[in-house]
Amino acid sequence: MAAQRSSFEKLQRDRAKQAKQAAKRAKRQERSEGPAPDDEVSDAKVSDYGEELSAADLLELVEALHRQFEAKQISFEEFEDQKTELFSRLPVD
């Protein structure tokens, strides 16, 4: 007859599950807290850049614009105006 080892293996699996759940819980909690107060949202204005923008610059501006709006630093109207201006600068081939 084979020796029973399921109890030790089960204990290891349970501990691994608990560790994974704790890590997920901590990650969710960090996300729900939002940005830390010392994290400043940079002001990115579309007019600060010249006429020609690289794809990386456009992406950076869009991300900064969304962060400003989520941090309630700009109104919805300003957000929409700047977003429209950014999208009009997208190169279309």
N, CA, C and O of each residue as an XYZ file, in Angstrom:
372
protein
N       0.843     -1.164      0.000
C       0.000      0.000      0.000
C       0.899      1.240      0.000
O       1.947      1.259      0.645
N       0.479      2.257     -0.721
C       1.257      3.487     -0.836
C       1.054      4.360      0.395
O      -0.018      4.370      1.002
N       2.096      5.085      0.747
C       2.012      5.978      1.904
C       1.212      7.220      1.543
O       1.298      7.725      0.424
N       0.454      7.694      2.476
C      -0.344      8.888      2.221
C       0.520     10.127      2.417
O       1.091     10.345      3.486
N       0.599     10.917      1.383
C       1.343     12.167      1.468
C       0.445     13.350      1.131
O       0.895     14.495      1.076
N      -0.789     13.063      0.913
C      -1.687     14.120      0.466
C      -1.844     15.225      1.504
O      -2.055     16.380      1.133
N      -1.748     14.913      2.767
C      -1.971     15.954      3.766
C      -0.867     17.014      3.711
O      -1.156     18.205      3.825
N       0.395     16.601      3.539
C       1.489     17.574      3.461
C       1.412     18.368      2.156
O       1.602     19.585      2.144
N       1.131     17.662      1.060
C       1.013     18.343     -0.229
C      -0.169     19.308     -0.217
O      -0.099     20.410     -0.762
N      -1.245     18.873      0.410
C      -2.413     19.743      0.501
C      -2.084     20.982      1.336
O      -2.499     22.089      0.993
N      -1.359     20.803      2.404
C      -0.947     21.924      3.243
C      -0.102     22.918      2.444
O      -0.282     24.129      2.568
N       0.814     22.407      1.631
C       1.636     23.280      0.791
C       0.782     24.033     -0.227
O       0.978     25.229     -0.442
N      -0.164     23.333     -0.851
C      -1.049     23.990     -1.822
C      -1.872     25.083     -1.154
O      -2.025     26.174     -1.703
N      -2.402     24.789      0.029
C      -3.203     25.774      0.762
C      -2.375     27.001      1.120
O      -2.852     28.130      0.999
N      -1.144     26.787      1.556
C      -0.270     27.923      1.887
C       0.047     28.755      0.650
O       0.084     29.984      0.714
N       0.274     28.082     -0.471
C       0.554     28.801     -1.717
C      -0.662     29.625     -2.144
O      -0.521     30.765     -2.587
N      -1.856     29.041     -2.009
C      -3.089     29.771     -2.339
C      -3.250     31.003     -1.460
O      -3.588     32.083     -1.945
N      -3.005     30.833     -0.172
C      -3.152     31.955      0.753
C      -2.152     33.066      0.450
O      -2.488     34.247      0.532
N      -0.932     32.690      0.102
C       0.074     33.700     -0.241
C      -0.327     34.446     -1.504
O      -0.164     35.663     -1.593
N      -0.851     33.712     -2.480
C      -1.286     34.334     -3.727
C      -2.464     35.275     -3.475
O      -2.508     36.373     -4.030
N      -3.406     34.858     -2.653
C      -4.550     35.703     -2.324
C      -4.116     36.959     -1.588
O      -4.646     38.042     -1.840
N      -3.157     36.825     -0.681
C      -2.668     37.992      0.057
C      -1.984     38.978     -0.885
O      -2.141     40.190     -0.737
N      -1.229     38.464     -1.848
C      -0.562     39.339     -2.812
C      -1.588     40.071     -3.673
O      -1.446     41.265     -3.934
N      -2.622     39.352     -4.114
C      -3.676     39.984     -4.916
C      -4.410     41.057     -4.107
O      -4.707     42.139     -4.614
N      -4.694     40.740     -2.849
C      -5.392     41.682     -1.977
C      -4.569     42.956     -1.801
O      -5.109     44.060     -1.862
N      -3.271     42.804     -1.583
C      -2.403     43.968     -1.405
C      -2.348     44.805     -2.685
O      -2.355     46.035     -2.630
N      -2.293     44.141     -3.818
C      -2.247     44.857     -5.098
C      -3.546     45.628     -5.342
O      -3.516     46.778     -5.780
N      -4.687     44.992     -5.058
C      -5.980     45.667     -5.209
C      -6.081     46.865     -4.284
O      -6.603     47.912     -4.667
N      -5.584     46.710     -3.074
C      -5.657     47.791     -2.100
C      -4.799     48.979     -2.547
O      -5.205     50.129     -2.378
N      -3.629     48.717     -3.110
C      -2.775     49.790     -3.611
C      -3.456     50.529     -4.756
O      -3.396     51.756     -4.835
N      -4.107     49.775     -5.647
C      -4.799     50.409     -6.774
C      -5.974     51.249     -6.312
O      -6.210     52.327     -6.856
N      -6.721     50.774     -5.309
C      -7.909     51.493     -4.856
C      -7.554     52.777     -4.133
O      -8.362     53.704     -4.088
N      -6.358     52.846     -3.565
C      -5.942     54.057     -2.873
C      -5.654     55.191     -3.845
O      -5.681     56.357     -3.451
N      -5.381     54.877     -5.097
C      -5.095     55.902     -6.090
C      -3.665     56.386     -5.969
O      -2.861     55.811     -5.236
N      -3.354     57.456     -6.699
C      -1.986     57.960     -6.652
C      -1.659     58.537     -5.281
O      -2.515     59.116     -4.613
N      -0.435     58.372     -4.888
C       0.009     58.899     -3.601
C       0.013     60.420     -3.644
O       0.194     60.994     -4.717
N      -0.181     61.090     -2.512
C      -0.232     62.550     -2.512
C       1.058     63.201     -3.003
O       1.027     64.319     -3.517
N       2.193     62.513     -2.852
C       3.431     63.119     -3.310
C       3.641     62.936     -4.808
O       4.549     63.531     -5.387
N       2.791     62.102     -5.445
C       2.859     61.961     -6.895
C       2.131     63.136     -7.532
O       0.916     63.276     -7.389
N       2.865     63.961     -8.220
C       2.249     65.116     -8.855
C       1.874     64.765    -10.283
O       2.623     64.090    -10.990
N       0.715     65.227    -10.694
C       0.275     65.038    -12.059
C       0.804     66.221    -12.850
O       0.485     67.377    -12.571
N       1.617     65.903    -13.841
C       2.241     66.981    -14.602
C       1.221     67.636    -15.526
O       0.347     66.977    -16.088
N       1.356     68.939    -15.665
C       0.490     69.677    -16.564
C       1.052     69.554    -17.969
O       2.155     70.023    -18.247
N       0.306     68.933    -18.836
C       0.729     68.787    -20.226
C      -0.254     69.550    -21.086
O      -1.435     69.211    -21.152
N       0.233     70.562    -21.730
C      -0.615     71.352    -22.611
C      -0.219     71.043    -24.044
O       0.962     70.930    -24.371
N      -1.224     70.909    -24.882
C      -0.993     70.593    -26.277
C      -0.238     71.726    -26.955
O       0.580     71.493    -27.844
N      -0.516     72.946    -26.533
C       0.114     74.108    -27.164
C       1.593     74.212    -26.830
O       2.311     74.971    -27.481
N       2.075     73.464    -25.825
C       3.491     73.506    -25.463
C       4.372     72.850    -26.521
O       5.569     73.130    -26.592
N       3.798     71.993    -27.331
C       4.555     71.268    -28.343
C       4.382     71.946    -29.700
O       3.397     72.647    -29.935
N       5.330     71.734    -30.568
C       5.267     72.315    -31.910
C       4.228     71.614    -32.756
O       3.419     70.832    -32.256
N       4.259     71.903    -34.034
C       3.287     71.315    -34.949
C       3.506     69.815    -35.125
O       2.544     69.048    -35.167
N       4.766     69.396    -35.228
C       5.055     67.995    -35.490
C       5.338     67.270    -34.180
O       6.185     67.691    -33.391
N       4.621     66.182    -33.963
C       4.796     65.374    -32.769
C       5.061     63.931    -33.179
O       4.466     63.420    -34.128
N       5.952     63.291    -32.458
C       6.168     61.867    -32.706
C       5.026     61.092    -32.048
O       4.270     61.632    -31.241
N       4.924     59.834    -32.409
C       3.879     58.987    -31.830
C       4.072     58.867    -30.318
O       3.099     58.840    -29.564
N       5.318     58.797    -29.884
C       5.598     58.684    -28.445
C       5.152     59.952    -27.710
O       4.589     59.871    -26.618
N       5.408     61.135    -28.315
C       4.978     62.392    -27.696
C       3.456     62.471    -27.599
O       2.912     62.904    -26.583
N       2.777     62.049    -28.663
C       1.311     62.065    -28.650
C       0.766     61.143    -27.567
O      -0.169     61.495    -26.848
N       1.359     59.962    -27.460
C       0.912     59.013    -26.444
C       1.150     59.576    -25.053
O       0.300     59.441    -24.173
N       2.290     60.200    -24.851
C       2.604     60.806    -23.557
C       1.606     61.912    -23.215
O       1.163     62.021    -22.072
N       1.256     62.724    -24.199
C       0.298     63.798    -23.966
C      -1.091     63.262    -23.638
O      -1.776     63.793    -22.764
N      -1.501     62.224    -24.331
C      -2.818     61.628    -24.063
C      -2.852     61.064    -22.651
O      -3.834     61.248    -21.932
N      -1.784     60.376    -22.248
C      -1.729     59.824    -20.891
C      -1.769     60.935    -19.843
O      -2.480     60.823    -18.844
N      -1.007     62.004    -20.070
C      -0.980     63.113    -19.119
C      -2.345     63.799    -19.052
O      -2.791     64.211    -17.981
N      -2.994     63.915    -20.191
C      -4.311     64.538    -20.246
C      -5.318     63.725    -19.433
O      -6.113     64.290    -18.683
N      -5.285     62.413    -19.581
C      -6.190     61.560    -18.816
C      -5.884     61.635    -17.319
O      -6.808     61.655    -16.506
N      -4.618     61.676    -16.947
C      -4.263     61.791    -15.527
C      -4.774     63.106    -14.947
O      -5.278     63.137    -13.824
N      -4.645     64.192    -15.711
C      -5.133     65.491    -15.241
C      -6.637     65.458    -15.030
O      -7.144     65.971    -14.032
N      -7.347     64.855    -15.971
C      -8.803     64.799    -15.861
C      -9.222     63.930    -14.673
O     -10.126     64.300    -13.924
N      -8.568     62.775    -14.496
C      -8.898     61.890    -13.385
C      -8.571     62.527    -12.037
O      -9.237     62.247    -11.040
N      -7.545     63.386    -12.003
C      -7.172     64.073    -10.767
C      -8.010     65.334    -10.562
O      -7.812     66.071     -9.596
N      -8.947     65.572    -11.482
C      -9.851     66.726    -11.437
C      -9.095     68.057    -11.464
O      -9.491     69.027    -10.816
N      -7.998     68.080    -12.228
C      -7.244     69.317    -12.402
C      -7.788     70.139    -13.566
O      -7.595     71.353    -13.622
N      -8.469     69.470    -14.494
C      -9.073     70.176    -15.624
C     -10.532     69.743    -15.730
O     -10.915     68.661    -15.284
N     -11.325     70.612    -16.329
C     -12.748     70.307    -16.487
C     -12.946     69.366    -17.674
O     -12.025     69.122    -18.454
N     -14.160     68.847    -17.792
C     -14.478     67.940    -18.889
C     -14.369     68.664    -20.229
O     -13.919     68.082    -21.216
N     -14.778     69.925    -20.266
C     -14.713     70.689    -21.513
C     -13.269     70.886    -21.966
O     -12.957     70.730    -23.146
N     -12.380     71.231    -21.016
C     -10.964     71.375    -21.351
C     -10.381     70.044    -21.817
O      -9.592     69.991    -22.760
N     -10.784     68.976    -21.139
C     -10.327     67.638    -21.506
C     -10.728     67.314    -22.939
O      -9.903     66.869    -23.737
N     -11.992     67.538    -23.259
C     -12.485     67.244    -24.606
C     -11.803     68.116    -25.661
O     -11.450     67.620    -26.731
N     -11.615     69.402    -25.375
C     -10.960     70.300    -26.329
C      -9.536     69.853    -26.622
O      -9.128     69.774    -27.781
N      -8.786     69.563    -25.570
C      -7.391     69.149    -25.756
C      -7.299     67.785    -26.431
O      -6.404     67.546    -27.241
N      -8.222     66.898    -26.096
C      -8.237     65.571    -26.720
C      -8.533     65.687    -28.209
O      -7.909     65.005    -29.023
N      -9.484     66.548    -28.571
C      -9.814     66.762    -29.979
C      -8.619     67.326    -30.729
O      -8.318     66.897    -31.843
N      -7.934     68.292    -30.114
C      -6.755     68.862    -30.757
C      -5.665     67.819    -30.935
O      -4.995     67.798    -31.967
N      -5.476     66.958    -29.952
C      -4.468     65.900    -30.068
C      -4.820     64.919    -31.188
O      -3.964     64.542    -31.988
N      -6.069     64.518    -31.233
C      -6.472     63.565    -32.260
C      -6.392     64.169    -33.660
O      -6.185     63.451    -34.638
N      -6.555     65.478    -33.753
C      -6.429     66.114    -35.074
C      -4.984     66.117    -35.552
O      -4.724     66.254    -36.747
N      -4.049     65.969    -34.628
C      -2.618     65.951    -34.981
C      -2.108     64.559    -35.332
O      -0.961     64.405    -35.754
N      -2.948     63.553    -35.161
C      -2.513     62.196    -35.495
C      -2.232     62.091    -36.980
O      -3.055     62.487    -37.805
N      -1.065     61.555    -37.322
C      -0.762     61.409    -38.747
C      -1.579     60.273    -39.358
O      -1.629     59.169    -38.815
N      -2.208     60.553    -40.473
C      -3.007     59.554    -41.174
C      -2.323     59.261    -42.499
O      -2.126     60.145    -43.333
N      -1.967     58.000    -42.666
C      -1.269     57.618    -43.915
C      -2.236     57.037    -44.897
O      -1.842     56.658    -46.000
